[in-house]
Amino acid sequence: MSAASRLPTIAGTITLGALLAGITSLASVRAYIARYLGAKATKHMWKIAVVAFALTNFKNLPGVWHIRVLRGILYQLYLQPTPQPPKHLFAPLITSSRSSIYDCDYNFHKSNSTYFADLDVARAHTVGCLIRTGLARLNRGDEEGLPTETKSAKGSYYVALGAVSCFFQKQIEPLQGFEIYTRVLSWDRKWLYLVSHVVKKGAIKPEAYVLQPWKKSKRRSDDLKREDEDLRKHIFASSVARYCFKKGRLTINPEIVLERSRLLPQRPTGVSLPPRAEASINATPSEVAQTPASNGDLTSPETVATQVSSRLGDYAEHISDQQTTDDDGWTWDDMERERLRGLDTAVHFDKLGAVHNELRAGEVLGEYGDYW
């Protein structure tokens, strides 16, 4: 909604605030407050208002963002009691929050910049859940099967955010609750891609909570009848982020960490790390299994996009003879098909990296300070 169409709402809110301030300054109102809350209460009305405003905007107070992010990471790394099974590698993790008054811009809805702070918290939980055993095992020396170059590199294993984008769909009103569904989208030889959807709170009813089995499903019989509905109508915004895993300055394949985290089905004999599926457009699964993996330069996003789309079609028609199934019937080919399906979207996100070539150093329109 445009700023012009929101002027009545903004003006009404300011008027209401001024009205409340005027009412609390009346002698009769102050006497009424003193009668029930004590004489000292009237002397501290502004202090009470400031504290109430701060509590309403608690998530935006200095240092609280750091607490929110660290809490998500530490809980998933050290306190999460339930291990994540491979079958649910692509299942979303939900974080919930609320749009505060401080989050609002001049249009009186959640500002675009504040989405990224909430997405940081959502991804902290998800990434912490994904790496909680993988990085720990690698840093303890579990490097069996890794290239010699990786083993000899100096430094510890860690994860780093490489890029993030956000696409806005609908506005979020002041104090409105929302949920963020974050999950693994895909990975290639360098990047692990996560997708997040900011949705209306309570609009989507999960069937089960894998990491919290004590929670019951919120679905009712009428919800089951609508499970084929278009979920996009509940989306406020969608975001894609990519992470890389490093040892010192060396980038390592994300599949190494996922495998060490016990999040992948058993690898069939002869199947290598990515880019096994992106290497050849017409390769069969048995030929892909022989494709070597490397941490060298990436193929151009345009080429990879074409290869992945074609390779995804091949996988839909051909299932590897070397099927390995876990207890829940989740096979390596099931995992690989879903990875390729997500990668078909992720490679387009990578194309945006070409914006680094768009910087111009010639004539400019002007230069202005942030404050003056």
C-alpha positions in Angstrom: 0.0 0.0 0.0 1.4 3.4 -0.9 2.3 6.0 1.6 -0.4 8.3 0.4 -3.2 5.8 1.0 -1.8 5.2 4.5 -1.8 8.9 5.5 -5.2 8.6 7.3 -3.9 5.6 9.3 -0.6 7.4 10.2 -2.5 10.6 11.1 -5.0 8.7 13.2 -2.2 6.9 15.1 -0.4 10.2 15.8 -3.7 11.8 16.9 -4.5 8.9 19.2 -1.0 9.1 20.8 -1.4 12.8 21.4 -4.9 12.3 22.8 -3.6 9.7 25.3 -0.8 12.0 26.3 -3.3 14.8 26.8 -5.6 12.6 28.8 -2.9 11.4 31.2 -1.9 15.0 31.9 -5.4 16.0 33.2 -5.6 16.5 36.9 -8.7 14.3 37.3 -7.1 11.4 35.4 -3.9 11.7 37.5 -6.0 11.7 40.7 -7.8 8.6 39.5 -4.5 6.9 38.8 -3.1 8.0 42.2 -6.1 6.5 43.9 -5.5 3.0 42.6 -1.7 2.9 42.0 -0.5 5.4 44.6 0.7 9.0 44.6 4.1 8.1 43.3 2.6 6.5 40.1 1.6 9.9 38.8 5.1 11.2 39.1 6.5 8.5 37.0 4.0 8.3 34.1 6.6 9.1 31.5 9.0 6.5 32.9 6.2 3.9 32.8 5.4 4.9 29.2 9.1 4.5 28.2 9.3 1.1 29.9 6.1 0.0 28.2 7.4 1.1 24.8 10.7 -0.6 25.4 9.0 -3.9 26.3 6.8 -3.6 23.2 10.0 -3.3 21.1 12.1 -5.7 23.2 13.5 -7.5 20.1 14.9 -4.2 18.8 16.8 -3.2 22.0 20.6 -3.0 21.7 22.2 -6.4 22.1 18.9 -8.4 21.9 19.5 -9.4 18.3 22.8 -11.0 19.3 21.0 -12.9 22.1 18.4 -14.1 19.7 20.9 -15.4 17.2 23.3 -16.9 19.7 20.4 -18.6 21.5 19.3 -20.3 18.3 22.8 -21.5 17.5 23.7 -22.7 21.0 20.3 -24.5 21.5 20.6 -26.4 18.3 24.3 -27.2 18.8 24.2 -28.3 22.4 20.6 -28.6 23.8 18.5 -30.0 21.0 17.6 -33.5 22.3 16.3 -35.1 19.1 18.7 -35.9 16.2 17.5 -35.0 12.7 16.9 -38.0 10.4 18.1 -37.9 6.8 14.6 -38.3 5.5 13.8 -34.8 6.8 16.9 -33.0 5.5 14.6 -30.8 3.3 11.9 -30.3 6.0 11.5 -26.7 7.2 12.2 -25.4 10.7 9.8 -22.8 12.0 10.7 -19.7 14.1 8.0 -17.3 15.2 8.1 -13.5 15.9 6.0 -10.4 15.8 6.4 -7.1 14.1 7.1 -4.4 16.7 6.3 -0.7 16.4 10.0 0.0 15.9 10.0 -2.3 12.9 7.6 -0.1 11.1 8.6 2.4 8.4 6.8 5.6 7.2 4.2 3.5 5.5 3.4 2.1 8.9 4.1 -1.5 8.1 7.2 -3.7 8.7 10.3 -2.1 7.1 12.1 -4.1 4.4 15.4 -3.8 6.4 14.0 -5.4 9.5 13.2 -8.7 7.6 16.9 -9.5 7.5 17.3 -9.4 11.3 14.5 -11.9 11.8 15.8 -14.1 8.9 19.2 -14.1 10.7 17.5 -15.7 13.7 15.6 -18.2 11.6 18.8 -19.3 9.7 20.8 -19.5 13.0 18.4 -22.2 14.2 18.5 -24.1 10.9 22.2 -23.9 10.3 22.9 -24.9 13.9 20.7 -27.9 13.4 22.5 -28.9 10.2 26.1 -28.6 11.4 25.8 -29.6 15.1 27.6 -32.9 14.6 29.3 -32.4 11.3 31.7 -29.5 12.1 32.4 -30.9 15.5 33.5 -34.3 14.0 35.7 -32.6 11.5 37.3 -30.3 14.0 38.0 -33.4 16.2 40.0 -34.9 13.4 37.4 -37.1 11.6 38.8 -36.3 8.1 38.7 -39.8 6.6 38.1 -39.7 2.8 38.9 -36.0 2.5 41.3 -34.7 -0.1 44.9 -34.3 1.1 44.7 -30.6 0.3 41.9 -30.2 2.8 43.6 -32.3 5.5 46.8 -30.3 5.3 45.1 -26.9 5.3 45.6 -24.8 8.4 42.7 -23.6 10.6 39.4 -24.9 11.9 36.3 -25.8 10.1 33.5 -23.2 10.2 30.5 -21.9 8.2 30.1 -18.5 6.6 27.2 -16.6 5.0 27.9 -15.8 1.4 24.8 -14.0 0.1 21.2 -13.3 1.0 18.2 -11.9 -1.0 14.6 -11.2 -0.1 11.5 -10.9 -2.3 8.5 -9.1 -0.8 5.0 -10.3 -1.4 2.7 -8.7 1.1 3.0 -6.2 4.0 3.2 -7.1 7.7 1.1 -4.8 9.9 2.3 -3.4 13.2 2.3 -6.0 16.1 1.2 -8.7 13.6 2.6 -12.1 14.3 4.4 -14.1 11.6 6.4 -17.4 11.2 9.5 -18.1 9.2 9.8 -21.5 7.5 13.5 -22.1 6.7 14.8 -25.3 5.0 17.6 -26.6 2.8 16.9 -25.8 -0.8 20.0 -27.5 -2.4 23.8 -27.5 -2.5 26.5 -27.7 -5.1 30.3 -28.1 -4.9 30.7 -24.8 -3.0 27.4 -23.5 -1.6 24.7 -24.7 0.7 21.4 -22.9 -0.2 18.7 -22.2 2.3 15.2 -20.9 1.4 13.0 -19.0 4.0 9.4 -18.1 3.7 7.8 -15.4 6.0 4.2 -16.4 6.4 1.1 -15.4 8.4 1.2 -16.9 11.9 -0.9 -20.0 12.3 -2.0 -20.1 8.6 -0.1 -23.3 7.9 -0.7 -26.4 10.1 2.2 -28.8 10.3 1.5 -32.5 10.2 4.2 -33.4 12.8 7.2 -31.9 14.6 10.2 -34.1 13.9 12.6 -32.6 16.4 9.8 -32.0 19.0 7.8 -35.3 18.9 6.0 -34.3 22.1 4.1 -31.6 20.2 0.9 -32.6 18.6 -0.3 -31.7 15.1 -2.4 -28.6 14.9 -4.3 -29.9 11.9 -8.0 -30.5 12.1 -10.2 -32.5 9.7 -11.2 -29.4 7.7 -7.5 -28.5 7.4 -6.8 -31.9 5.9 -9.3 -31.2 3.2 -7.4 -28.0 2.2 -3.9 -29.5 2.1 -3.8 -29.0 -1.7 -4.5 -25.2 -1.4 -2.0 -22.7 -2.7 0.3 -21.9 0.2 1.7 -18.9 -1.6 -1.3 -16.8 -0.5 0.1 -16.9 3.0 3.5 -15.6 2.1 4.7 -12.2 3.2 8.2 -12.5 1.8 10.6 -15.2 0.6 14.4 -15.2 1.0 17.3 -17.3 -0.4 20.7 -17.4 1.3 23.8 -19.3 0.6 26.5 -20.6 3.0 30.0 -22.0 2.4 32.0 -24.2 4.7 35.7 -23.3 5.2 38.8 -24.7 6.7 41.0 -21.7 7.2 40.9 -20.1 3.7 40.0 -23.3 1.9 36.4 -23.9 0.8 35.2 -27.5 1.3 32.3 -29.3 -0.3 29.0 -28.9 1.7 28.2 -32.6 1.2 31.2 -33.4 3.4 29.6 -31.6 6.3 26.1 -33.0 5.7 27.5 -36.5 5.6 29.5 -36.0 8.8 26.2 -34.7 10.3 24.6 -38.0 9.4 22.0 -36.2 7.3 22.4 -38.1 4.1 21.4 -41.7 3.1 24.1 -44.2 2.6 26.2 -43.2 -0.4 26.1 -45.8 -3.2 29.4 -47.3 -4.2 31.4 -45.1 -6.6 29.3 -42.0 -6.2 31.5 -38.9 -5.7 30.8 -35.5 -4.2 29.1 -32.8 -6.3 29.4 -31.7 -9.1 28.5 -35.3 -10.1 25.1 -34.3 -11.4 26.0 -31.0 -12.9 29.0 -32.4 -14.9 27.3 -34.0 -17.9 23.9 -33.2 -19.4 23.3 -36.6 -20.9 25.1 -38.7 -18.3 23.3 -41.7 -16.7 23.3 -42.2 -12.9 26.0 -44.8 -13.3 28.2 -42.4 -15.3 27.5 -39.6 -12.9 28.8 -41.9 -10.1 32.2 -41.8 -11.8 32.3 -38.0 -12.1 35.2 -36.7 -10.0 34.5 -33.9 -7.5 36.8 -30.9 -7.0 36.9 -27.5 -5.3 38.1 -25.8 -8.5 36.4 -22.9 -10.3 32.7 -23.2 -10.8 31.1 -23.6 -14.2 29.2 -20.5 -15.3 25.7 -20.2 -13.8 24.2 -20.2 -17.3 25.8 -23.5 -18.2 25.0 -25.1 -14.8 21.4 -24.0 -15.1 21.0 -25.8 -18.4 22.8 -28.9 -17.2 20.8 -29.1 -14.0 17.5 -28.8 -15.7 18.4 -31.5 -18.2 19.9 -33.7 -15.5 16.7 -33.3 -13.4 14.7 -34.7 -16.2 17.0 -37.7 -16.5 16.7 -38.5 -12.8 12.9 -38.4 -13.0 13.0 -41.2 -15.6 15.9 -43.2 -14.4 16.6 -44.6 -10.9 20.0 -45.9 -10.0 20.4 -49.7 -9.7 22.5 -49.1 -6.5 19.6 -48.3 -4.3 20.4 -47.9 -0.6 17.4 -47.3 1.6 17.2 -46.2 5.3 14.6 -47.3 7.8 12.1 -44.7 6.5 12.4 -45.6 2.8 14.5 -42.5 2.0 17.0 -43.4 -0.7 20.0 -41.8 -2.1 18.2 -41.1 -5.4 15.3 -39.5 -3.5 17.8 -37.2 -1.9 19.6 -36.4 -5.2 16.4 -35.8 -7.1 15.3 -33.2 -4.5 18.8 -31.6 -4.4 18.7 -31.2 -8.2 15.1 -29.8 -8.1 16.2 -27.1 -5.7 19.4 -26.5 -7.5 17.4 -25.6 -10.6 16.3 -22.5 -8.7 19.5 -21.9 -6.8 21.6 -21.5 -9.9 19.5 -18.5 -11.0 20.2 -16.9 -7.6 23.9 -17.3 -8.3 23.5 -15.3 -11.6 22.9 -12.2 -9.5 26.6 -12.3 -8.6 27.2 -10.7 -11.9 26.1 -7.4 -10.3 29.7 -6.9 -9.1 30.5 -6.1 -12.8 28.0 -3.2 -12.8 29.9 -0.8 -10.6 30.7 2.5 -12.5 33.3 5.0 -11.6 32.6 7.8 -14.1 30.2 10.7 -13.6 27.9 10.5 -10.5 24.8 12.3 -9.5 26.1 13.6 -6.2 27.4 12.7 -2.8 25.3 13.2 0.4 25.9 12.4 4.1 23.7 10.1 6.2 22.8 12.9 8.7 23.9 16.2 7.1 
